[in-house]
Amino acid sequence: MGVMNIEVEKSRDGLDPLVDDLEKRFQRTFGTAFSKSAVRAWKTRIEENPVLLARQSNRPTGFIVLRPIAGQKTDLALIHAVGDHPRVLRELVRCGSRHVDQETPQIPTQISSNQSWDEPIGRPKHLFRNVFLSIGFRAFQVRILEHLFSRENPVSSPDLHKGYELRPYQPEDLDLCASIMFRSPDLLMNTIPHPIEECRDLIRLPVLNPGTPQRSSRSLVATYENKPCGFCGATADGIIAQLYVLSEHRGRGLGQALLSACLSGFNRQGIARVRLTVIEGNFAACSLYEHSGFQEVSRYPFWYRHSQPRTEPTE
């Protein structure tokens, strides 16, 4: 497969220098905490999933990671080209999508990870946008929100309703929290399926940072009469990855309590900046975060595609 002198093949030969190039770029752009969390997650994706490598004149120039998820969808989980060469990027996207169509033609595809951060790291949106649109992708707009601790932006501590408690996340909570996430779909999850296996993986990444002691995670679990009913998944270095509350427990300030407790923990730890992402159109979540002092610093498109039109289930 190729455009001009670009060839794309399933290979890892020559991949390491490309991964190093991507890591250096994010360290230059974001500094410490934000880039480290992302790089840790992406290196795990690279190690565990198939990779297509792009070459020009036999020299590795880019790669794309194909991550199958529980047989229900495929994630084009990482896309990178040295110098953001537009033809390399376009060919990686085309070949990755073509590979998915050939291997698993009946399931949807989503685009995540570094290409989602095109705008913050200076990539022109059109490098991907026109390619994605041409092969049937649509996009959600994802907002990156940031909280800076200051006297003008204090952290409130709302009282919990009777029967509710917050406690630190424990390893044995993983399956329960994955079930809460699976049973509490947000705007994105209602459009693109998130199998329970993916929920488990998404929670595991921020909670168990490689090389980071478990106790330093800021993840919290909310319980009602000792039964988990919500959780906030957060890294030790200032990233809130998930915040979910079961529908029957909403409207009681539990999301606000989880968020405030997580922020207070970061503040005590000396973290100056906390970031999270939220889908534009998720009005309840956006309102919660903005009320808690978060402000938008950027946004990016999250691309997805259904291989075949979705049909509503018959009754």
N, C-alpha and C positions, 0 to 999 in steps of 0.2 A: 504494500500500500504506500502511495507516495504522491506528493505534489512537488513539482520542480525536482530538486535533488534530495528531497526529504523522504526517508524511509522509516516506517514505524513497524516494530516487531515486538513480540512477547519475549522480553529479555530483562536481565538484571546486570548484564555485563557493562560496566561503566556507570552504574547508577550512583555510587557513593559521592563522587565529586558534584553531581547535580544536587543531591540532597544537601551537601555542605553549602553550595551556592545559595540555595533557598533559605537555609538557616541564617546565614550571614545577612541576607537581605532583610529578613524580619528583625534581626537584632539591631540593624542600623535604623530601621523605620520605627519600631515600637519600643526599643530599649529592653528592659529586663522582664518584668512579670508577664506582661501580655503575650510576648513572643514565646517565652519559655513554655507556657501552658499549651499554646498551639503546636509548637514543635514537638513536644512530648507526645501529643495525641497523633500527630501526623507520622512520626517515626514508627509508632505502633501499627498504623494503617499500612505503611510501606512494607514492614516486615511480615505482615500476616496475609497479604492479598496479592493477586496477580498484578503485574506491571507491564505496560507497553512503553517501549523506549524509542525515542526519535533519534535518527542519525542524519548528519549531513557530511558527505565525503567520509563516511565511516567514523565520524566523531560524534559521540553522544551530545545531544543538544537539548533534550527535554524528555519528560516522562509524564505518564498519567497512571493513576492507581484505580483499579476496578474492584470494588468491594461488594460482593453479593451479600444480601441480608436476608437470612432465613428463607431463601427461596421465594421471597415476596417482592423484592425490588433490588435494583443495583445502584450503588452510589459511585459516581465518578468522583472519587474521594480526594484527589490531589492532582493538580495540573501545574506544571512548571516548565518554562523554557528559558534557557540562558539569554539574558538581555531582553526577555519578553519578545522574542522574535515572532512577529504576527503570523507568518506562514507556519511556523512550527506549532504555535498554539492552536491555530485553526485545524491543522491536520491531526493533532492529538485529540481534539474534541470530536472531529468527524470519525476518526478510526476507533476511538473509544465507544462512541455511540453505535457504530456499525458492528463492533464486536459484541456489544450487549444484544443488539437486535438478532444477530446470528445465533448466539448461545442461549438466550432466554427471551424469545420474541413476545411472550405474552405478559411480561411484567413491566411495571413503570420504572423509570430511571430518574434519579435526582442528581443534582450537581452540588457539591458542598466543598468545604475546606478552603484552600487558599484562593481559589478564583472568586470566592465570595467576598474577598477583601480587596477587590480590584481598585476601588476608589481610594481607600485609605493609603495603599502603598503606591498610588499614582498610576495604576494601569488605566489607559483609556477604556471606557466601558465598551466601545464599539469593537474592540478586539474579540470579545466573546459574544456580544449581544447579537450581531448579525448572523453569526454561525449558529447560535442556539435557536434563534427564531426560524432559521431556514430549515432546521431539522425537527421542528415541532415542539420546542420547549416554551414554557411560560415561566413567569417569575413572580415571587413574593418580594416585597421590599422589607428588608430586615433593618431595624434601627439599632445602632450601637449606642448604649446609654452609659454615662459615667457619673459616679458619685465621688465628690471631693470632700473630705472631712474638714470642717472649719467651724468657728463659733457661729457663723451665719447659717450653717447647714447642719444643725445638731441632729442626733439620732434619738427619736422618741422610743419609748418602751411601753406599748399599750398593754393593758391588763387582759389576761386570758379569761374567757368565759369558764364557768364552773365545769369541772371534769376534764379540761384540756391542760396538757403539759407539753413542754418542749424539752428535748434531751439530745445529746450528741449522737450522731449516726454511728452505728456499730456494724461490723462486717455481716452479721447475721440478718441485718435489715435489707440487704440487697434485693431479695426476691419480693419482699413486701413493698418496697419503694417502686420497683419496676411495675408491680401490679397497680399501684396508685397512678403512676404515669400513664400506663396503658388504659386505665379506666377513666382518665381525666383528659381526653384529647383536647388540644388547643386548635387554633385555626389552621396551622400547618399540618398537624396530624390528622385532621378531618379530611384533608385533601390528598395527602400522601400517606399510605399505610406505614405505621411504626410497629412492627411485630414486637412481642414481648421480649424477644432476644435482643433486639436493638435497644429497647428501653433499658435493659440490664447493662448493655455495653456503654451506653451514654452516661449512666449513673456511675459505673465503675471507673471511668476515666478520671473525672474530677476528684473522686473520693480516694482513689488509690494512685496518687501520682508516683511514677517510678522514682525511686531514690528519696522519697519524702516520707517521714514517719507518719503512720496512720493518725496519730493523735493531733497532728498539726492541721488536719483538714478542718474546715469550718462548716461542714455539712451537718444539718440538723433534722430531726424527725419530730413531727407533731403527733401526739396521741390523744385519744378520747377514751377515758376509762381504760387506759393502758393498751389500747389498740391503735396502731398507726393509721392516721387519716390524712397526712400531708408530709411533705419534706422539702427541704431546700438543699440542693447539691452545689457545693462550692469548693474551689481549690484552696490551697493554703496561701496562695499568693495574689488573691484579690479578684478572682473571676467567679461570678455566680452563674452556674451552668443551667440549673433547673429550679423551678419553684412550682409545685403542684399541690393542690388540695382537692380531695374528693368532693364531688358536687353537693352531696348531702351535708357537708360541713362548711360550705361557703356562706358568705354573708355574716360571719361572726368574728371578723377581724383576724382570722388565723393566718392568712397570707401576709398581712401587715406585721403580725407578731413574728413569724418566721424570718421575714426580711429584716426587721429591726434587730432581732437577736443576732442574725448573721453579720450585719453591719457593725454592731457593737463589738463582736468578736474581732473583726478586722481592725477596728479602731484601737482596741486594747493591744493588738498584736503590732501596731505601728504601721499598718498598711495605709498609705496616703490616698490611694485611688482604687476604686472598685468599679468593675465594668460588667455589663451583661448585655444580652441581645433580646429583642422582642419583635415579633411580626407586626408590621403596620396593619392596623385593622383589628388587632386584639385589644379592644378599648379598655377592658377591665384591667388588664395587666399594665398597659401604658399608663393609665390613671394611677395605679398603685405605685409604680416606680417614680413617676413625676412628683406625686405627693410626698414621696420619701426623699426628694432632693436630687434625683437623677436628672441629667440633662443629655440631650442627644449630641453626640460628637461626630457621628458619621452614619452612613447607611450603605447597604449593599444589596444586590439582587440574589435571591436563592432560587436557582433554576430547577424546574422539574418537568417531566414529560410522562404522559401515559401512553404506552405503546398502542393501546386500543382504547376507543371511547369507553368511559365508565358507564355502567348501567345501574340503575337503582334496583335493589332487590325486590322481588315480587312478594306480595303478602299471601 
